[in-house]
Amino acid sequence: MDDQTYDDAYHGWRASLTTLMGDPALLARWQERRFQFAHRVGALLTEAHGVGPAVTGPVLYGVFAAGAGLCYVGQTQEAERRLKDLPVGESHHLANTVPPELWERVAVIRWPLLLPEAPAGEQVLAEEMGRTVCGLALEHALQMATAPPLNSRRRRTSGDWQPRNLAQSRSRGAIHAQSIPGLTQLVVAAWSALSEAGMPEDSAVVDIGTGRAVFPTALHQRPG
């Protein structure tokens, strides 16, 4: 896309928002519509669905947008709270950059359910690490495997962005990631299944037991 086309698209976006927030009543309607959509996405990410139980505790998650593909990979120890807030954006930056209305899918991996399939030695290591450090290690490994662009830079106080070299990271996650290759392989396999799953005709969720893929785009097509 050349600079002129990009600028035209940007100004078109601003013009559309100006129309949607043209007076106090329209502003309230805009606020209500956005929160209702975000709330529905959060519910799909966390609440029980069909035979799939509610999503709680430690998870890895990633957000895909149409066109850009995978944008961001993260982890949390409190899926029931963090995944509900993810599309709302009150304590998570992602929705401020990539509006949830543009999310093509969100993949969620309940990685503790994969632990029994990991090598016995890694199960012991994971127990010794604790779930917080293990979650950070798996997050780092998944970021390394998938290279999401919004994890590749960090904001600076000067108002610009600084590249992040994940391969040279000395974070707790990076330090421990190499000690659990078997568990990482299981996570990457589950991730691939969720990343490649097609959107069902009659649902916005695919649940594979150890995780689920949620398709926010389905909510535009099926507003009920």
Secondary structure in CASP SS format (residue, H / E / C, confidence):
PFRMAT SS
TARGET T0000
AUTHOR 0000-0000-0000
METHOD secondary structure of the structure
MODEL  1
M C 1.00
D C 1.00
D H 1.00
Q H 1.00
T H 1.00
Y H 1.00
D H 1.00
D H 1.00
A H 1.00
Y H 1.00
H H 1.00
G H 1.00
W H 1.00
R H 1.00
A H 1.00
S H 1.00
L H 1.00
T H 1.00
T H 1.00
L H 1.00
M C 1.00
G C 1.00
D C 1.00
P H 1.00
A H 1.00
L H 1.00
L H 1.00
A H 1.00
R H 1.00
W H 1.00
Q H 1.00
E H 1.00
R H 1.00
R H 1.00
F H 1.00
Q H 1.00
F H 1.00
A H 1.00
H H 1.00
R H 1.00
V H 1.00
G H 1.00
A H 1.00
L H 1.00
L H 1.00
T H 1.00
E C 1.00
A C 1.00
H E 1.00
G C 1.00
V C 1.00
G E 1.00
P C 1.00
A C 1.00
V C 1.00
T C 1.00
G C 1.00
P C 1.00
V E 1.00
L E 1.00
Y E 1.00
G E 1.00
V E 1.00
F E 1.00
A E 1.00
A C 1.00
G C 1.00
A C 1.00
G E 1.00
L E 1.00
C E 1.00
Y E 1.00
V E 1.00
G E 1.00
Q E 1.00
T E 1.00
Q C 1.00
E C 1.00
A H 1.00
E H 1.00
R H 1.00
R H 1.00
L H 1.00
K H 1.00
D H 1.00
L C 1.00
P C 1.00
V C 1.00
G C 1.00
E C 1.00
S C 1.00
H C 1.00
H C 1.00
L H 1.00
A H 1.00
N H 1.00
T H 1.00
V C 1.00
P C 1.00
P H 1.00
E H 1.00
L H 1.00
W E 1.00
E E 1.00
R E 1.00
V E 1.00
A E 1.00
V E 1.00
I E 1.00
R C 1.00
W H 1.00
P H 1.00
L H 1.00
L H 1.00
L H 1.00
P H 1.00
E H 1.00
A C 1.00
P C 1.00
A H 1.00
G H 1.00
E H 1.00
Q H 1.00
V H 1.00
L H 1.00
A H 1.00
E H 1.00
E H 1.00
M H 1.00
G C 1.00
R H 1.00
T H 1.00
V H 1.00
C H 1.00
G H 1.00
L H 1.00
A H 1.00
L H 1.00
E H 1.00
H H 1.00
A H 1.00
L H 1.00
Q H 1.00
M H 1.00
A H 1.00
T H 1.00
A C 1.00
P C 1.00
P H 1.00
L H 1.00
N H 1.00
S C 1.00
R E 1.00
R E 1.00
R E 1.00
R C 1.00
T C 1.00
S C 1.00
G C 1.00
D C 1.00
W E 1.00
Q E 1.00
P E 1.00
R C 1.00
N C 1.00
L H 1.00
A H 1.00
Q H 1.00
S C 1.00
R C 1.00
S C 1.00
R H 1.00
G H 1.00
A H 1.00
I H 1.00
H H 1.00
A H 1.00
Q C 1.00
S C 1.00
I C 1.00
P H 1.00
G H 1.00
L H 1.00
T H 1.00
Q H 1.00
L H 1.00
V H 1.00
V H 1.00
A H 1.00
A H 1.00
W H 1.00
S H 1.00
A H 1.00
L H 1.00
S H 1.00
E H 1.00
A C 1.00
G C 1.00
M C 1.00
P C 1.00
E C 1.00
D C 1.00
S C 1.00
A C 1.00
V E 1.00
V E 1.00
D E 1.00
I C 1.00
G C 1.00
T C 1.00
G E 1.00
R E 1.00
A E 1.00
V E 1.00
F C 1.00
P C 1.00
T H 1.00
A H 1.00
L H 1.00
H H 1.00
Q H 1.00
R C 1.00
P C 1.00
G C 1.00
END
